[in-house]
Amino acid sequence: MRATLPVHPVDLEPFRLGGVTERLEVARAIDAACRDSGFLLITGHGVPQPTCDAVLDEFGAFFDLPLEAKERCVVADPRANRGYTRLGKEALGYSRGATTPPDLFEAFNVGREDTTGAYFDTHRDFYAPNLWPPAPVGLYAAWQAYEGAVERVARWLLEAMALALELPPGWFVEQCRNAIVTTRAINYQRAADAPKPEPSQMRMGAHSDYGVVTILLADDVGGLQVLRDDVWHDITTPRGAFVCNIGDMLERWTNDRWRSTLHRVVPPPVLADGPVRRRSIARFLDCPPDLIVECIPTCCSPEAPARYQPVVAGEWLTEKVLGGREQRRPDLPDLEIPPTP
């Protein structure tokens, strides 16, 4: 029987600080959450609150700049997945084959910076250099501090997930050693003179994430919803916690043992006062671009054979990203369009 909560609370502190028994208990809790909705509310992660506040504030200050200043950070090549994205430039529903109006968000993307060496040079299209704006002056330092802290959270999650699947603790860590990591700061803010949203227009359209695991930091402002039993459920993002969810690639990797669930961000009520601003920072961990993702051995058997054909991770990610950015259906195997009530 499935649990009633679309998002499952998981305290990571026993995994970080405990022994074998405590780590296994956390791994079992993560397994149960991933089997159910694939959404977790992570506490006990060890990231200082001032570090989280600072990175939200610095990216918020960037979005407060005049449009012409922000547009100097637009990267011409959409495959680079870096820099500034204008309001209405993307429609994430296209990433799953759905046709939707443009989404009502603006964003700024950065990637990992430890990309020196032959491997990264060979796959440079997936590790483009970051484009940092001259202002606000504290943005880069705030991101560095945050990335250093949240990278450890991602590693603990990968270790716990490996234990949950009866794999060596370092299995996912090693598989994702050259992972594509993209941190996307997102600003949802309605201008005073903005028209009403079009019918079915979202702040961010219904989609599932593309890769392995997403770690989301956000203001405790309404709008995030998760689809559960054909019903959209509001999800809170309390201060001091991360909302984490698994992506399509991990769902395929685990042969559907774990779920990559549709979610969206809805506009505020038309009569709401003010801009109803929501700031968020999503850190997406994707597989290395040349990794061939096929069913994990512990997730298939003669009674439960592999359901998906192998895919090259970089090709999968590129099609998903460009589908939303170019507002077209991705050319991908096994792409289905689930209903969106």
N, C-alpha and C positions, 0 to 999 in steps of 0.2 A: 504494500500500500504506500502511495506517495504521501510525503508530509504536506502539511497545509501551508507552510511558509515557502514563498518563491525564493527567498534568500536565506541561507543558513548561517547562523553565527558560529564562528570558529575562532577560538582563542589560540593564538600561535605561540604564546609564551611557554607553555609546557614543552613544545617541540624545540624551541630555541635553547631553553635552560634545563630541561629535564633529561632523564635517562632513557633507556630503551623502552620501558613500559609506557612512559608518558609520550614518547615520540610515536609509538604504534597507535596509541589512543587517538592522537591528533590525525594520524594518517587515516584511520578508520572513519573519523568524522568527515574528513575531506572526501573520502570515497563515497560516503553516503550522500553528501551534498552534490557531488559531481554526477552521481547516478540519477539524482532527482531533477534539479533545475540547472546545475552547473554554475550557480551564483552563490557566493560566499560573502559574509560580512566579517572581515578580518580585524580582530583586535589583538592586543598583546604583541604587536609587530616590532616594537622597539624603535620606531622612527620618531624623533622628538617633534612635539607639536609646533614649536617655533620654526622648524625646518619646513614643515608643511605649509604653515601660514605664510612664510616668506616667499615660497615659490608661487603660491596662488596670487599673492599681492603683486609680485614683480611682473608676472604675465598679465595680470589685470591692468597694471599700469601701461604695459605695451598696448593692450587693446583700447586704452583710453586715448591713445595718440590720434592725431588727425589721419584720415584715410590715406592722404597722399604720402604720409610718412610710413605707414604700414605697408603700402603697396610697393615701396622700395625694396621690400623683403620678399616679393613674389619671385619664385624660381620658375624659369620658363619651361623646363622639362618636367612634365607631370610625373614621370617615372622616378624622379629624384626623391619625391615624397619629403620635401624640406620646405621651410619658409612659411610665408603667410598665405592663407586661403581666404578669399573675400566672402562676404555674406552672400549666400545663394549660389555659390560656385559648384557645390556638390549636392548629390541626392543619393544617400546611402542605400535607399531601397533598391536601386539598380544593381547593387552588388549581389543581390539574391534573385535578380531577374524581374523585379517588379518595376512598373512605370509610375513615378511619383513626381509631384512638384519639387522644385529646389528646396533644400533644407535651410532653416533659418539659424545658421550659426556661422561664426568666423573662427579660424583656427591658426595655430602656429606649430609647425612640426620641427623637431630636432631628432637626430639619431646619435648613436654611440660615437665616441671620439677615439677609442682605443682600436684603431683600424690600420695600424702599420704592419706591413708584412706581405709576403707573396700571396697568401690566400685572399686577403682583402683586395689587393691589386687586381687579382684575376676576376673578382666579382664586384668591381668598384661601382657598378650601376646600383647595387643594393646598399652601398655604404658611402653615399654622396657626402661631401663636406657640409657642415652646418653653416647657415647664414645668420650671424648674430647681428641684431640691430644696434646702433650706437646708443640708443636709449630704450628703456631705463638702464642706468649704468650698473645697477645691482642684479640684473637679470641672469647673467652668465654664472656668477658666483652662487646665486640662489639655486639655479638648476644643478650645478655641480654638487652642491651639498645634498640636495634631494636625491639626485640620481645615485650617488654613492650609498645612501641609506636604503633606497627602495630596491636597488640591485640585490642587496642581501635578503630582503623579503622575498624577492623572486626566487632566489636560490633555495631558501628554506621551503617554499611551496613546491618547487620541483623535486626536492628530496622527499618531502612528505608524499607527493603523488607517486613517486617511484616505489616507496614502501607500500602504498595502498595497492599497487598493482603487482606486488610480490617480485619486484625487480631490485637489483642492488641500489642502495641509496643515491649513488652518483650517476645512475643511468641517464636520466633526463639532462642532468647538468652537462655530461659529456656530449650527448647528442646535440645540445644547444650551445656548445662552447663558442661557436662562431655565429650565434643567433643574430638575426636582424632585429634590432630593438628600435622602436620609434616611440617617442614621447610626444603626444599631441595635446597642447593646451587649447581649450575650447571656450569660447565666450558666447553665451546666449543672452542677448540684450535687445529689447525692443525699443527702437527709437520713438520719440514722442510723436512724430508725424508719420510713422509707419502704417501702411494699410493693414487691414485685417488679413490674417492668413487665408490662403486659398482653401477650399474644401479639401480635406485630407492632408493638408500641408503640415509638416512637423518641424519642430526645432531640429530634431535629427530623426530621419525616417527609420522605420522598422528594419532591423538588420541583425545578423549574428556576427560576432567578431571572427576574424579570418584565421588566426594563428593558434598559438598554444595557450597562453594565459594573459589576461589583462588585469592590471592593477589600477583602480580608479580612485583618485582623490577629488573631492568635490565639496562645494558649499552645500549646506543643509537647506537647499531650496528645492521645492517640488518640481516634478517634470519627468524624472526617470521612471519608466515602467517596464515590467517584465511580463511576457505573455505566458499564461499558465492556464491550461485546460480551456483554451479559446477565450480567456478573459485577461484583460490588461490589469496588472496590479501595480499600484504606486509603491515605489521603493525609496526609503529615506537613506540619506548619506550622512550619518551623524558625525560630528566633529570628533576626531581622534580615531576614526576607523576607515578602512579601505573597503570598497566594494570590489570584489574580484570575480572574474568569470572565465570559463574556458572558451576556446574558440573552435572553429570548424575543423582545423587541422588535428587538434587533439581528439575531437569526436571521431574522426576517421581513424586516427592512430589507435584508438581504443576499441574500434569495431562497434561503435555506438554504445559501449558500456557507459560512457560519460556523455553528457548532453551539452550541446552548444545552443543556447536558447535565444529566441528573438527578443529584442528589447528596443526601446525608442525613447525619445525625449519629446514630450508634448508641449505645445505653446501654453502660456499662462492664460487664464480666463480673460476674455475680451474686456471685461469691466474691471480687471485688476488695476490697482493704482501703481503708477510708476513703471519702470522698465522691467521689473521682476528679473533682475540679473541672476544668472547662474554661471559660475565659473567652475571648470573642471579640468583635470589633467589626467589623461589616460596613458599608461605605459604599456605598449603592446610588445610582447615577446613572441617572435616568430622563428621558425626553424631556419637554419643556415640555407642559403639559396640553392646549393647543390644537393641537399639531403633528399633522398628518395624516401618518402613516407609511405610505409605499408604497415599492415596490422602488427601490433606488438605481440610477440609470441604468447604471452600470458593472457591475451584477450581473444584468442581464437582456439578452436578445437575441432575435431571431426563433427561434433554435434553443433558447433557454432562457427562455421567457416568464415573467412574474411569476406566482408560485404562490399568492399571498395577496391578498385584497381589502384595500384601505386601511382603516386603523383610526385612530380618534382616540386619541392616547396617554393622555390623562387618563382616558377611559372604560375603556380597557384596564387601566390600573394600578389603578383603583378596584375593578373587579370581581375582579382577582387578589387584592388585599389583603383585601377583605371575604370572599372565598371561604374563605381560611384562618382569618380571625378569627371569622366567623359559622358556620364549619364547614358550608359548603354549596357546591354546584357553581357556578362562575362562569358567567354568561350571556355567553359570548364566541363569536365566529366561529372556526371551524377548531379548536375545542378537542378534542383527542384524549387518550385515556387510555392511555399506553404501558404495557406490562407491567413489573412491578417484581418481579424474582425475589427 
